[in-house]
Amino acid sequence: MKKQIWKYVLKRGSLNHEIPFGATFLHVGDQFGDICLWFEVDPLAEKKMRQFEVFGTGDELEYDIGAERKHLGTIKSCGGRLIWHIYERKAIA
């Protein structure tokens, strides 16, 4: 099985992406002003919908009894003027 590294671009708020099942999260960072996630994936694996959220410092994180958030990282953009906090949102089983 050959693996590849794939990039996903996020926007502020919530965003869903279809990512191959079993993908390994590698990094969150700013690339040319875009908030990006990198994953190591098996490109032939079945895709699974995953939900991510982007919050700025001071934004309200609403409590949702049916979900939990995992912090993936914090990045600076626009020369450090903007700070973004990236979470993966998962349903509680």
Secondary structure, 3 states (H helix, E strand, C coil): CCCEEEEEEECCEEEEEEEECCCEEEEEEEECCEEEEEEEECCCCCEEEEEEEEEECCCCCCCCCCEEEEEEEEEEEHHHCEEEEEEEEEECC
